[in-house]
Amino acid sequence: MVTLIPSPSAQPRNKGVCNETHTTTSTGVLHLSNSPPSASPSLKHRLLGFAAVSGVVAISIAACGDSVTEANALTSPPPGAASVASINVSIDQSTILPGATATATATVRDSAGNSLSGRTIAWSSSAANVALVSGAGVITAVAPGSATITATSENKQGSAALTVSQSAPPPPPPGAGGCPNEPAGYTRINEQPWDQTPIRNVQTPQGWIDDAGNGATRFSIIKDPSAPFDATKNVIAGLFQKGSPGGSAPFYTYRPFSAAEQFKNLYICLYLKHDATFDNTNGNAGSKFIWPAGDQVGGTMTYTSHDGASMDFQMIQQGPVDRQMGGNLNAAQARMLGKRGLWVRYELLLKANTNNSTANGELHIWLDGVKTHQYANVNWQMQSSRKWMSLAWNPTYGGGLNPVPQNQYQYIDHIRISGSP
């Protein structure tokens, strides 16, 4: 093994930050030895490789912390351990301001999909003038622009995109009371500010019930300074717990309507935010969201969904109708993948049809004030009175068997429900 005794002038730059790979040359003494290589205290950095040419040794070093890591830790697994097959990189905030920080996390898996621990990770940024990343995955924003944050281990890589914005993204347009498309003259059914989590089999003052019975561990009320609806900044966080089975809901809360609150026409307004790294790719239907019910049997087959990897927002009817209603006016605006980490205002207007055999019902949807869906031939499946009976937040994760891959959240800032005869 070749051991380099570097010259005192061989000093890396930007110590502790993996914004680039540095190469330096040093003339020195080469020793052949069976012992591990050593380095002087002035070069406590990861040795990524070196080559000896005519007595001059070129060393590539990455300034990532203060410990020496052997190059083979990035190319080979530990003795007797499985090799790295894939790396998934997530960033807790996909958009940050100059001077702010975010944290990147690398999930390392073998060929069978099992998580691996104890592997050496090298972090790098594609644009050091935009963002720097430390050996611990802590990102520091430098200037507006875009950068790709990459994790490397055992010759495998994974990346995630980061945007450094010039200024904070504006909240959705506030409109009239935060819900500008609420029709005039509608009667208010529910104004839910989320100051309290739902309780099992007990209606809170606003009427929401924890139907699944796990609200104590899956719901929490938090303060979010970016919450757009009102000054309290209280929002409810719903946890999709890692390992929760696909095809089931991680939690379930609903708001039943009393007889006096049941109307033929229903308006729903809410603000929703997904985690910046929300993973919707369990290989089947995506994540269901809210369920407006026109009865307690067939009506419960109607729900909204963020469909597939692109998270396209749509209304779906199961059962006798079996129909998907996507963004027929503006499909791009209805695509939520690029809006993870941001608040989005959802407004829905549902108008009942004459009966379960006549498709003259209506659906109208606005996302951040832009009308994305408009259907005038909807066959809602409802009770004979043709009135809406409840609204549920029941976010079934996909329709397949793949479990939730990580702890992730949906956040709701506010829900307003109103109706008209």
N, C-alpha and C positions, 0 to 999 in steps of 0.2 A: 504494500500500500504506500502511496506517495503522501508524504506530509510536507506541507508548506510552512516555512517560517516567513511570514510576510514582512515587508519593509514597513517602517513606521508611517510612511506616507499613504499607505493603502487604507483610506478611510471612506466608508460609504456616506451617502447623503440621506437626509430625511429619515433619520433613525426612528424606527418604530412604526413606520407607515409603509404599507405595500402598495404605493401608488405606481411603482415602476420597478423593473429589474435592473440593477446596476452592474456594470462590468468594470473591473479594475485590473490592472496588471501590476505584478510585483516581481522584482528580481530578488532572489533569495537562495537559500540552501535547500535542496531537495534531499530527503532522506528516504530510503527504502526501509519499511518497517512492517511488522505483522500487527502492530497495535493500532487502535483507532486514531484517526487524524486529530490534531489539536489545533487550536487557534489562539492567538494572543487575545487579551482582554479587549483590545481595541477593535477586534472583529467578531464580536458576539452577535453574529447574524447567520441566517440560514445559508449554507453552502449549496448552491444549486448545481455546481459542476465546475471543473477546471480542466485546462489542457496545457501541457508543457510543450513549448516550442523554443528550441535553441536556448535553453536556460532561462527563458522568461515565461512565467506562469500567468495565464489569464484566468481570473476568477470571476464567476458570475455570482453576485450576492443579492439577496432581497432583504431590505431593511425591515424586518418584521419582528420587533420585540428584542429582548436581550438574552436569548438563549440560543446556543448552537444546535442546529438540527441537521442530521446527516442527510445527504441528498437522497439516499435510497429509501428514506421514509416516505418520499413523495412518489416513488416508483414501484415499491414492492410491499406486500402485506407483511405483518409480523409473522414469524415462524409458526406454521401450523394453523394460521387463521385464513378465513375466506377472503378472497380478493374483492376489491371494490368494483362493482359493476355499473353503478350510477350514482349521481349526486344531484340532489334537489336543493336549490338555493331559494330562500325566501327572505324578504326584507320587511321589517315591521311597519315601515312607512315608505311607500313607493314614490311619494313626492314630498320634498322638504325644501326649506329656504336656505340661502347661503348662511353658513355659520352654524346651522343646526346639525344634529347627529341622528343617525338611524342605526339599527343593528341588523346585520345579515346573519342568517343561520343556515348551516349546511347539514342536510340529512343524507347520510351515506348508507347505501344499501348494497347487499350482495346480489347475485344473479337470481336468487329466489325471492327477492324483495324484502329480506330481513334487514333491519337496521343494524349498522355496525358502529361500535364505539372504539375509542382509543386510537383513532387514525389521525395522522398528521394532515392538517389542512393548510394550504397556502392560499392567501387571498390576494386578489389583484383588481385594479380598476382600469378600464379601457381608456379613461380620460382623466389624467391627474389634475388637469386644469379645472375640472368640474367637481370631482369628488375623490377623496382619499379613503383608503380602507386599511385598518390596522390588522395585525396578526390575529387579533381576537374577533375580527369581523365587525368592528365599530367603524361606521362610515361617517366622515366629516364632509359636509358640503362646502365647496370652495366658491363656485360661481355658477350662474344659470347655464343650463345645458343638460345633456343626457350622457349617462355613463352606464356601462355594463359591469356589474360586479361578479367576479368569477372565483369559484373555489376549485382547487386542484388537489387531488389525492390519488396516488398510485396510477398516474397517467390518465385518470378520468377527470372530467370537468363538468361543472354545472354553473349556470349563470342566471342572473335576474337583472331586470332593467331598473334604473333609478333616474328620476327627473329632479333636477334642481330648478325650482321656479323663481321668477323674478320677484313675485309677491304672492301672498296667500291667495289661494283660489277663492273667488267670491261664493257666498252661499247662494242657494237657489233664490230666484226672485221672490220677495216676501208676499206680494199680492195683497189681497184683502184678507187680513187675519191669517196669512200664510197659506190659504187655499183658494186661489183666485178663480178657479173654474167651478166652484160650488154654485149651483143654480139658485137664482133668487127665489125666495119664498119657501125653500125647503125647511122642514122641521128638524131641529138638532136632536139626534138620538144619543150621541156619546161624544164627549170631549175628553180624551184620555191623555193627560200630560205625563204619565209614567213617573209619578212620585212614590209609587208603592208597587211591589211585585205582586202578581196574582197569588191567591191562596187556594189550597186544595178544597174543592167543594164549597167554597165560601165566596160570595160576590163582594169584591172590594167596592168602595163608594162609587166608582165609575162602572162597576158591573162585570169586570173581567174575572174569569175563574181558571184556576190551574187544574186542567182536566187530567193531565198525566200523573200528577202527584209528585213530580220531581222538581218543582219550581224552586225549592229552597237551595238546590245545588246547581240549577241550570239558568236561573234568572238572577240578575243583580241590577240595582239602580246605581248609575255612576254619573259623574259630572263630565261633560264633554264641552270644552270652550268653543268648539266649532259647531255645536248643535244650532241649527238655523231657526227653529220655530219661535222660541220665546226666551225671555231673559233668565229663566231658572237654570237652563243648560242641563237639566236632568234628562237622562235617556235610559232606556232599558236595554241591557245586553243579554242576548240569548246564546248560550254556549252549545256549539256542536262539539261534543266531547270526542276526543280521539278514540277510535275503536268502536264507536257506536255503529251498529249494523246498518248496511245499506237497505233501503226499502222501508225504513222506519223513521219516525220523527224523534229528534233529540229532546223535544219538549212540545207541549200542546196547551195553549190557552185560548179561550173563546169568550165572546160576548153575546149571550142570548138576548133577543129583543122581546120585551113585554108586548102584550096585545096592542097597547097604545103606541108602541114604537115600530110596528110592522107596516111597511108601505110597499107599494108596487114598484116604485122607483127608488133606487138606492145610490147614494153618493159616498165615496170613501176617499179620504185624503190622509196621507201619512208620509213621513220622512224616514227613509231607510238607508243604512250604510252597511256594506259588507267589509270585513277585514281586508286590508290591502293585499293580503296573500290568500284570500279565501279560495279554496280548492274545490271546484265544482265538477271535477273530471272522474267521477266514480264509474264511468263507462256506460251509463244508461240515461235516465230521463232528466238528470240535473236535480235541482232543489226546488221542491214545491214551496209556496209561500203562504198567501192568505186564501181562505176558503169562504166565499159568501154562499149561504145555504137558503134555498127557497122552500125546502122541507127537510125533515130529519132522516130521509132515506135517499131517494134519488138526487135531491138537492146537494147532498154532501159529496157528490161526484164532480162538482164544479170547483175549480181552483185556479190560481195563478201560479206560474212557474218561471224560474230562471233556467232556461233549457240548455243543457250540454256545456261544453267547455267555453263557448262564447257567451254564455249566460244571457241568451235572448229572452226578453220578458214577453210572456204570452198568457192568454187565457185558455184553459183546457177543460173540455167536458168529457168525462168518462161515461161508461154505461151505454144506454140506448142511443145517445147522440154521437158520442165518440168523435170529437172535433177539436182541432187546435186552431186558435185564432192569434196569429202573430201580428207583428207591426206592419200592417198593410199600407199605412200612410208614410211611415218613416222607420224602416227596419234598423238603420244605423243608430238612430237615437234610442231605440229599444234594446240595444246591445250593451250589457252592463259589465262586460269583462274589463274594459278600460276605465270603468268608473269605480272599481274597488277602492276602498279607502276614502271615498267622497260621499257626501250626503246627496241623495237623490229624492226629489219630491214625486210621489206617485199619486195620481188622481184618477179614480175610476167612477164611471157613471153607468149603472145597469138599469135598463127599463124592461119590465116584465112583458112577456108575450101573452096572447089571448088564452092559450091552453097548451098542453104538452105535445100537441100535434101540429101546432101552427108556428112557423118560424118567422114571427114578426116582432120579436124582442130586439133590444138594442144594446150595444156595448161601445163605450167611448173611453179612451185612456189618454191621459196627458202625462208625460215624463219631463220634469223640470220645465213645465209650461209649454212644451211642444206636443202637439197632438200626434200620437203614433198609431193608434188603433181606432177604426170606426167601422162598425158592423151594424146593419139594419135588418139582418135576416137570422137572428139568433133564436134557437129553440131551447130556452131555459126550461129545465125540468123542475117544477115547483108544485106546491100543494094547490088545491082547487081555488083557494082564495087569491092566488097569484101575488103573494106578499113574501118579502124576504124576512127570514126568521132569526138569523144569527150571522156572525162573522168570526172566523177562527184564524189564529196564527199557528199553523201546524206544518212546519217546514220539513216534510219528509225528504230525507237525503237519498235521491235517486230511486230507481226501481229495481236495481240489481243487488248483488250480495256483497259488493265491495264496501268495506267500512269507511267511516270518516277518517282521513289519513292524518289529521293533526287537530289540535284544539283550535277552533276558529269561531268567529262570532258574526251574528247579525245584530245590528243596533237599530232601535226605533226611537225617534225623537218625540213623535206625537201621532195620535190617530184621531181623526174627526170623522164621524158618521152622521149623515142626515138623510132624510127621505121625504117622499111626496106621494100622495094618493094617485 
